């Protein structure tokens, strides 16, 4: 039964793969260059035939000063042969790059150079029995990595993050915004074991979808779909230390308390009162501006408190209610 469950999860993950646009990767990664010097980077949900994460790190290998780039995937791409012609069939494999040279002498590192390097020199490819990030082979690659950067299947986000935390890895990954409210994820945000990336959480992302998947528009010849995605990381970045400038004053009429939770409600991060130092409930978009030196995260409240006990959960209480009306999920904070 356990084996069948694993297979079903793997199949679901394959159907849940949305490919990140290179422009979005470039826009985010430029804020983390200092973290990558001399590091082993793992992209463990990434087939180089279509993964822009692989492209980014392969083409910026020397610029970032990487020691090694490792990529693994469930099975090779449905567009096998359209970009790189490594294997004639669709089976999981691992690629390891330790040297990138401008082989064609055009002054740039592109996928033509990478294809050549994968067949020669110090770099290697090998088949995997199972390309699932939870497989023994992929876990061994994870142990070797210093930083993991990828877009894991959203349906397996909880398991994926749990594995990263278990092995103490640095990471920069994409997840659904709603993951903020997961009982497995929110405590990590609260304890500053992970936080949001640099990109504005309100700027939703457009992902490249598989050929037969429903799409909303075409960008640069690629079918794309709007997804509520955002970056999650435990790599420090400048934005995380920017102070939120507060200007509003507290008054009980504008900031009512919840019916059954001892905190005031604040509907917008910009409206946090600068003279209030008790508990406040703010929307999840607060995390985009969250400075841990300025605020402390206390709790997360919605239908029930994420950090509350099992009895409250079973009772199905709306802890973020005002005058009998339920509010959306709120993050409870206090000023430091």
Secondary structure, 3 states (H helix, E strand, C coil): CHHHHHHHHHHHHHHCCCEECHHHHHHHHCCCHHHCCCCEEEECCCCCCCCHHHHHHHHCHHHHCCCEEEEECCCCCCCCCCCCCCCCCCCCEEEEECCCCCCCCCCCCCHHHHHHHHHCCCCEEEECCCCCCCCHHHHHHHHHCCEEEECCCHHHHHHHHHHHHHCCCEEEEEEEHHHHHCCCCHHHHHCCCCEECCCCCCCCEEEECCCCCCCCEEECCEEEEEECEEEEECCCCHHHHCCCCCCECCCCCCCCECCCCCCEECCCHHHCECCCCCCEEECHHHHHCCCCCCEEEEEEECCCCCCCCHHHHHHCCCCCEECCEECCCEEEEEEC
